[in-house]
């Protein structure tokens, strides 16, 4: 992977369409994907992103890529890439649900 990934920020490496990408489930990106796909809930968005739906995969690559050439990846995207896409989208979304003990500890320290 030629792209550096910052896991603390929820970035996830993804190789798709022969391109090394870094994706992150930013609120702006998720909003754009949700709007484009007309998702009615976060659950709907999650199912569509992790379920290897073609339109959802393309939208997510376009809107969640923070580093790398998403346009080139989309131009050469193949069905064999979809498993990696599904796993990367799930990992990026999971970042929002993971507890951030570092922040809780800092808040406890500040309260003292």
N, CA, C and O atoms as a DFTB+ gen file, in Angstrom:
448 C
 N C O
     1  1       0.861      -1.177       0.000
     2  2       0.000       0.000       0.000
     3  2       0.898       1.228       0.000
     4  3       1.696       1.430       0.915
     5  1       0.758       2.027      -1.020
     6  2       1.610       3.202      -1.128
     7  2       1.031       4.423      -0.405
     8  3       1.723       5.428      -0.239
     9  1      -0.221       4.342       0.021
    10  2      -0.851       5.454       0.730
    11  2      -0.722       5.232       2.231
    12  3      -0.972       4.131       2.721
    13  1      -0.332       6.276       2.963
    14  2      -0.243       6.195       4.413
    15  2      -1.641       6.314       5.011
    16  3      -2.447       7.132       4.567
    17  1      -1.922       5.486       6.029
    18  2      -3.251       5.435       6.639
    19  2      -3.162       5.864       8.097
    20  3      -2.296       5.391       8.833
    21  1      -4.049       6.753       8.513
    22  2      -4.128       7.194       9.902
    23  2      -5.355       6.529      10.527
    24  3      -6.467       7.049      10.439
    25  1      -5.137       5.378      11.155
    26  2      -6.228       4.632      11.763
    27  2      -6.932       5.379      12.872
    28  3      -8.122       5.164      13.101
    29  1      -6.222       6.251      13.565
    30  2      -6.827       7.022      14.648
    31  2      -7.907       7.965      14.127
    32  3      -8.822       8.334      14.863
    33  1      -7.801       8.350      12.875
    34  2      -8.812       9.221      12.254
    35  2      -9.862       8.412      11.510
    36  3     -10.733       8.981      10.852
    37  1      -9.786       7.087      11.608
    38  2     -10.773       6.235      10.948
    39  2     -10.464       5.954       9.491
    40  3     -11.333       5.498       8.748
    41  1      -9.239       6.220       9.077
    42  2      -8.862       5.950       7.694
    43  2      -8.607       4.462       7.499
    44  3      -8.100       3.776       8.386
    45  1      -8.970       3.983       6.317
    46  2      -8.843       2.563       5.987
    47  2      -8.232       2.459       4.588
    48  3      -8.629       3.180       3.673
    49  1      -7.273       1.563       4.437
    50  2      -6.664       1.317       3.131
    51  2      -7.619       0.493       2.274
    52  3      -8.314      -0.391       2.773
    53  1      -7.641       0.795       0.986
    54  2      -8.468       0.051       0.035
    55  2      -7.764       0.021      -1.304
    56  3      -7.346       1.055      -1.824
    57  1      -7.636      -1.170      -1.854
    58  2      -7.120      -1.310      -3.218
    59  2      -8.302      -1.695      -4.100
    60  3      -8.890      -2.764      -3.936
    61  1      -8.639      -0.824      -5.026
    62  2      -9.774      -1.050      -5.915
    63  2      -9.443      -0.501      -7.293
    64  3      -8.839       0.565      -7.415
    65  1      -9.833      -1.220      -8.315
    66  2      -9.549      -0.766      -9.673
    67  2      -8.079      -0.581      -9.930
    68  3      -7.683       0.248     -10.749
    69  1      -7.261      -1.353      -9.232
    70  2      -5.807      -1.252      -9.397
    71  2      -5.193      -0.032      -8.743
    72  3      -4.015       0.255      -8.960
    73  1      -5.968       0.698      -7.945
    74  2      -5.493       1.918      -7.294
    75  2      -5.432       1.738      -5.782
    76  3      -6.306       1.105      -5.188
    77  1      -4.403       2.294      -5.169
    78  2      -4.319       2.345      -3.716
    79  2      -5.056       3.584      -3.243
    80  3      -4.692       4.707      -3.593
    81  1      -6.092       3.375      -2.447
    82  2      -6.901       4.462      -1.924
    83  2      -6.874       4.453      -0.411
    84  3      -6.555       3.438       0.209
    85  1      -7.206       5.573       0.173
    86  2      -7.470       5.663       1.608
    87  2      -8.870       6.239       1.710
    88  3      -9.158       7.305       1.164
    89  1      -9.746       5.516       2.423
    90  2     -11.107       6.001       2.616
    91  2     -11.323       6.325       4.086
    92  3     -10.627       5.813       4.963
    93  1     -12.293       7.176       4.332
    94  2     -12.701       7.491       5.695
    95  2     -14.189       7.822       5.651
    96  3     -14.666       8.487       4.732
    97  1     -14.904       7.348       6.653
    98  2     -16.345       7.587       6.723
    99  2     -16.597       8.941       7.380
   100  3     -17.092       9.020       8.505
   101  1     -16.246      10.003       6.655
   102  2     -16.489      11.352       7.168
   103  2     -17.991      11.638       7.111
   104  3     -18.712      11.047       6.307
   105  1     -18.447      12.530       7.952
   106  2     -19.875      12.855       7.940
   107  2     -20.270      13.479       6.600
   108  3     -21.346      13.187       6.077
   109  1     -19.419      14.325       6.047
   110  2     -19.702      14.938       4.746
   111  2     -19.800      13.861       3.662
   112  3     -20.716      13.879       2.840
   113  1     -18.859      12.936       3.670
   114  2     -18.862      11.864       2.684
   115  2     -20.058      10.941       2.836
   116  3     -20.696      10.568       1.852
   117  1     -20.361      10.572       4.088
   118  2     -21.519       9.704       4.333
   119  2     -22.810      10.391       3.912
   120  3     -23.703       9.756       3.351
   121  1     -22.908      11.678       4.182
   122  2     -24.089      12.431       3.781
   123  2     -24.246      12.429       2.265
   124  3     -25.350      12.247       1.750
   125  1     -23.144      12.632       1.554
   126  2     -23.192      12.637       0.087
   127  2     -23.605      11.269      -0.458
   128  3     -24.418      11.182      -1.378
   129  1     -23.041      10.201       0.114
   130  2     -23.408       8.848      -0.323
   131  2     -24.881       8.581      -0.020
   132  3     -25.617       8.089      -0.876
   133  1     -25.305       8.903       1.192
   134  2     -26.683       8.674       1.602
   135  2     -27.657       9.433       0.706
   136  3     -28.686       8.892       0.301
   137  1     -27.334      10.672       0.402
   138  2     -28.188      11.486      -0.464
   139  2     -28.245      10.901      -1.871
   140  3     -29.323      10.773      -2.453
   141  1     -27.091      10.549      -2.411
   142  2     -27.034       9.993      -3.765
   143  2     -27.846       8.699      -3.859
   144  3     -28.525       8.461      -4.858
   145  1     -27.774       7.866      -2.820
   146  2     -28.469       6.571      -2.825
   147  2     -29.890       6.662      -2.281
   148  3     -30.636       5.685      -2.329
   149  1     -30.267       7.827      -1.764
   150  2     -31.583       8.057      -1.161
   151  2     -31.848       7.081      -0.007
   152  3     -32.928       6.499       0.100
   153  1     -30.840       6.921       0.844
   154  2     -30.984       6.049       2.013
   155  2     -31.914       6.712       3.014
   156  3     -31.915       7.935       3.162
   157  1     -32.700       5.902       3.697
   158  2     -33.665       6.409       4.668
   159  2     -33.141       6.344       6.100
   160  3     -33.719       6.953       7.001
   161  1     -32.046       5.605       6.315
   162  2     -31.504       5.463       7.663
   163  2     -30.039       5.075       7.589
   164  3     -29.527       4.701       6.534
   165  1     -29.372       5.171       8.740
   166  2     -27.985       4.724       8.816
   167  2     -27.903       3.220       8.570
   168  3     -26.959       2.739       7.942
   169  1     -28.884       2.486       9.063
   170  2     -28.910       1.034       8.844
   171  2     -28.998       0.722       7.354
   172  3     -28.314      -0.179       6.868
   173  1     -29.828       1.455       6.634
   174  2     -29.962       1.272       5.187
   175  2     -28.637       1.557       4.493
   176  3     -28.209       0.800       3.622
   177  1     -27.993       2.646       4.881
   178  2     -26.698       3.004       4.303
   179  2     -25.666       1.919       4.571
   180  3     -24.932       1.523       3.665
   181  1     -25.604       1.433       5.816
   182  2     -24.638       0.396       6.181
   183  2     -24.852      -0.867       5.348
   184  3     -23.893      -1.429       4.817
   185  1     -26.098      -1.316       5.230
   186  2     -26.409      -2.537       4.472
   187  2     -26.016      -2.374       3.010
   188  3     -25.464      -3.292       2.403
   189  1     -26.295      -1.233       2.461
   190  2     -25.990      -1.016       1.042
   191  2     -24.482      -0.929       0.798
   192  3     -23.990      -1.426      -0.214
   193  1     -23.749      -0.299       1.719
   194  2     -22.301      -0.191       1.545
   195  2     -21.596      -1.525       1.743
   196  3     -20.662      -1.843       1.008
   197  1     -22.018      -2.290       2.699
   198  2     -21.342      -3.566       2.983
   199  2     -21.908      -4.723       2.174
   200  3     -21.328      -5.808       2.160
   201  1     -23.024      -4.509       1.506
   202  2     -23.662      -5.568       0.739
   203  2     -23.211      -5.670      -0.703
   204  3     -23.838      -6.374      -1.494
   205  1     -22.168      -5.001      -1.054
   206  2     -21.560      -5.006      -2.396
   207  2     -22.532      -4.589      -3.495
   208  3     -22.474      -5.109      -4.609
   209  1     -23.414      -3.661      -3.185
   210  2     -24.293      -3.087      -4.207
   211  2     -23.437      -2.204      -5.113
   212  3     -22.634      -1.407      -4.627
   213  1     -23.603      -2.343      -6.401
   214  2     -22.746      -1.634      -7.357
   215  2     -22.847      -0.117      -7.185
   216  3     -21.821       0.549      -7.049
   217  1     -24.050       0.439      -7.189
   218  2     -24.211       1.890      -7.071
   219  2     -23.653       2.403      -5.750
   220  3     -23.042       3.471      -5.707
   221  1     -23.858       1.652      -4.679
   222  2     -23.356       2.065      -3.366
   223  2     -21.831       2.036      -3.336
   224  3     -21.200       2.935      -2.781
   225  1     -21.251       1.021      -3.922
   226  2     -19.794       0.902      -3.961
   227  2     -19.186       2.061      -4.748
   228  3     -18.212       2.673      -4.310
   229  1     -19.759       2.354      -5.897
   230  2     -19.244       3.464      -6.697
   231  2     -19.402       4.798      -5.967
   232  3     -18.489       5.623      -5.976
   233  1     -20.547       5.007      -5.343
   234  2     -20.774       6.264      -4.614
   235  2     -19.805       6.399      -3.448
   236  3     -19.271       7.480      -3.201
   237  1     -19.581       5.313      -2.738
   238  2     -18.685       5.355      -1.584
   239  2     -17.247       5.639      -2.004
   240  3     -16.561       6.431      -1.357
   241  1     -16.791       5.014      -3.060
   242  2     -15.432       5.290      -3.534
   243  2     -15.314       6.767      -3.926
   244  3     -14.322       7.423      -3.608
   245  1     -16.315       7.273      -4.604
   246  2     -16.288       8.665      -5.043
   247  2     -16.294       9.645      -3.872
   248  3     -15.591      10.655      -3.908
   249  1     -17.085       9.356      -2.830
   250  2     -17.287      10.339      -1.759
   251  2     -16.479      10.085      -0.483
   252  3     -16.293      11.001       0.319
   253  1     -16.001       8.862      -0.288
   254  2     -15.279       8.562       0.954
   255  2     -13.766       8.524       0.773
   256  3     -13.037       8.424       1.759
   257  1     -13.277       8.602      -0.461
   258  2     -11.832       8.576      -0.698
   259  2     -11.223       9.891      -0.226
   260  3     -11.624      10.971      -0.661
   261  1     -10.247       9.778       0.673
   262  2      -9.555      10.965       1.171
   263  2      -8.146      11.101       0.587
   264  3      -7.562      12.184       0.609
   265  1      -7.607      10.004       0.069
   266  2      -6.319      10.035      -0.630
   267  2      -6.331       8.961      -1.701
   268  3      -6.889       7.879      -1.518
   269  1      -5.706       9.282      -2.817
   270  2      -5.658       8.353      -3.939
   271  2      -6.564       8.838      -5.058
   272  3      -7.300       9.811      -4.898
   273  1      -6.504       8.161      -6.175
   274  2      -7.232       8.568      -7.375
   275  2      -8.532       7.779      -7.506
   276  3      -8.564       6.720      -8.132
   277  1      -9.599       8.303      -6.914
   278  2     -10.902       7.632      -6.944
   279  2     -11.440       7.525      -8.364
   280  3     -12.069       6.524      -8.708
   281  1     -11.206       8.531      -9.188
   282  2     -11.697       8.506     -10.569
   283  2     -11.055       7.355     -11.340
   284  3     -11.738       6.632     -12.065
   285  1      -9.749       7.188     -11.186
   286  2      -9.052       6.089     -11.867
   287  2      -9.519       4.742     -11.328
   288  3      -9.670       3.787     -12.091
   289  1      -9.750       4.658     -10.019
   290  2     -10.236       3.403      -9.423
   291  2     -11.604       3.044      -9.982
   292  3     -11.854       1.888     -10.323
   293  1     -12.484       4.025     -10.075
   294  2     -13.832       3.767     -10.596
   295  2     -13.799       3.363     -12.067
   296  3     -14.611       2.551     -12.511
   297  1     -12.873       3.923     -12.811
   298  2     -12.773       3.610     -14.240
   299  2     -12.378       2.155     -14.486
   300  3     -12.727       1.581     -15.517
   301  1     -11.653       1.564     -13.543
   302  2     -11.171       0.197     -13.719
   303  2     -11.714      -0.769     -12.668
   304  3     -11.201      -1.879     -12.522
   305  1     -12.744      -0.358     -11.939
   306  2     -13.325      -1.194     -10.896
   307  2     -13.856      -2.495     -11.484
   308  3     -14.505      -2.494     -12.530
   309  1     -13.575      -3.606     -10.805
   310  2     -14.030      -4.934     -11.243
   311  2     -14.788      -5.595     -10.102
   312  3     -14.624      -5.232      -8.938
   313  1     -15.613      -6.561     -10.448
   314  2     -16.385      -7.274      -9.432
   315  2     -15.480      -7.921      -8.386
   316  3     -15.872      -8.045      -7.226
   317  1     -14.279      -8.334      -8.779
   318  2     -13.360      -8.955      -7.817
   319  2     -12.920      -7.970      -6.728
   320  3     -12.430      -8.393      -5.681
   321  1     -13.087      -6.666      -6.961
   322  2     -12.726      -5.642      -5.977
   323  2     -13.778      -5.474      -4.880
   324  3     -13.501      -4.866      -3.847
   325  1     -14.971      -6.004      -5.095
   326  2     -16.091      -5.696      -4.208
   327  2     -15.941      -6.262      -2.800
   328  3     -16.423      -5.648      -1.848
   329  1     -15.300      -7.390      -2.642
   330  2     -15.092      -7.936      -1.297
   331  2     -14.223      -6.986      -0.478
   332  3     -14.548      -6.674       0.668
   333  1     -13.131      -6.532      -1.057
   334  2     -12.252      -5.587      -0.359
   335  2     -12.984      -4.283      -0.060
   336  3     -12.796      -3.692       1.003
   337  1     -13.817      -3.835      -0.997
   338  2     -14.594      -2.603      -0.777
   339  2     -15.537      -2.772       0.402
   340  3     -15.604      -1.909       1.277
   341  1     -16.260      -3.871       0.427
   342  2     -17.210      -4.134       1.515
   343  2     -16.499      -4.139       2.864
   344  3     -16.972      -3.530       3.823
   345  1     -15.370      -4.822       2.934
   346  2     -14.607      -4.898       4.184
   347  2     -14.076      -3.529       4.598
   348  3     -14.103      -3.183       5.779
   349  1     -13.599      -2.756       3.641
   350  2     -13.069      -1.419       3.952
   351  2     -14.183      -0.484       4.411
   352  3     -13.993       0.289       5.349
   353  1     -15.335      -0.547       3.761
   354  2     -16.456       0.309       4.171
   355  2     -16.916      -0.047       5.580
   356  3     -17.199       0.838       6.387
   357  1     -16.990      -1.348       5.877
   358  2     -17.395      -1.782       7.222
   359  2     -16.398      -1.293       8.267
   360  3     -16.795      -0.834       9.337
   361  1     -15.110      -1.389       7.962
   362  2     -14.079      -0.940       8.906
   363  2     -14.152       0.572       9.115
   364  3     -14.006       1.049      10.241
   365  1     -14.376       1.325       8.045
   366  2     -14.471       2.778       8.167
   367  2     -15.704       3.181       8.979
   368  3     -15.633       4.087       9.809
   369  1     -16.817       2.518       8.741
   370  2     -18.032       2.809       9.500
   371  2     -17.878       2.412      10.963
   372  3     -18.382       3.101      11.850
   373  1     -17.188       1.314      11.218
   374  2     -17.000       0.834      12.588
   375  2     -16.254       1.853      13.439
   376  3     -16.436       1.904      14.655
   377  1     -15.432       2.649      12.814
   378  2     -14.682       3.668      13.552
   379  2     -15.624       4.598      14.326
   380  3     -15.282       5.063      15.414
   381  1     -16.790       4.866      13.776
   382  2     -17.757       5.750      14.433
   383  2     -18.409       5.100      15.652
   384  3     -18.934       5.791      16.525
   385  1     -18.375       3.776      15.705
   386  2     -19.041       3.065      16.790
   387  2     -18.075       2.584      17.856
   388  3     -18.500       2.164      18.933
   389  1     -16.777       2.641      17.569
   390  2     -15.771       2.238      18.546
   391  2     -15.658       3.294      19.626
   392  3     -15.721       4.489      19.340
   393  1     -15.490       2.856      20.875
   394  2     -15.250       3.805      21.962
   395  2     -13.882       4.418      21.797
   396  3     -12.958       3.767      21.310
   397  1     -13.746       5.647      22.192
   398  2     -12.469       6.342      22.109
   399  2     -11.990       6.605      23.525
   400  3     -12.188       7.687      24.078
   401  1     -11.349       5.580      24.106
   402  2     -10.920       5.669      25.492
   403  2      -9.999       6.844      25.744
   404  3     -10.015       7.422      26.830
   405  1      -9.190       7.208      24.747
   406  2      -8.264       8.328      24.907
   407  2      -9.000       9.618      25.213
   408  3      -8.569      10.384      26.076
   409  1     -10.078       9.868      24.537
   410  2     -10.847      11.088      24.780
   411  2     -11.530      11.043      26.136
   412  3     -11.585      12.064      26.822
   413  1     -12.049       9.899      26.544
   414  2     -12.714       9.772      27.842
   415  2     -11.700      10.012      28.961
   416  3     -12.006      10.676      29.951
   417  1     -10.518       9.479      28.799
   418  2      -9.460       9.661      29.795
   419  2      -9.069      11.135      29.889
   420  3      -8.893      11.663      30.987
   421  1      -8.935      11.789      28.760
   422  2      -8.587      13.218      28.749
   423  2      -9.693      14.034      29.409
   424  3      -9.416      14.992      30.130
   425  1     -10.928      13.661      29.165
   426  2     -12.047      14.382      29.782
   427  2     -12.022      14.196      31.300
   428  3     -12.276      15.140      32.049
   429  1     -11.718      12.986      31.747
   430  2     -11.616      12.720      33.194
   431  2     -10.507      13.556      33.811
   432  3     -10.672      14.107      34.899
   433  1      -9.374      13.652      33.118
   434  2      -8.239      14.424      33.611
   435  2      -8.608      15.913      33.718
   436  3      -8.257      16.583      34.689
   437  1      -9.321      16.412      32.699
   438  2      -9.692      17.822      32.677
   439  2     -10.699      18.152      33.782
   440  3     -10.727      19.272      34.291
   441  1     -11.517      17.173      34.144
   442  2     -12.547      17.404      35.153
   443  2     -11.949      17.481      36.569
   444  3     -12.581      18.007      37.486
   445  1     -10.746      16.962      36.736
   446  2     -10.116      16.941      38.071
   447  2      -9.488      18.249      38.418
   448  3      -8.920      18.393      39.501
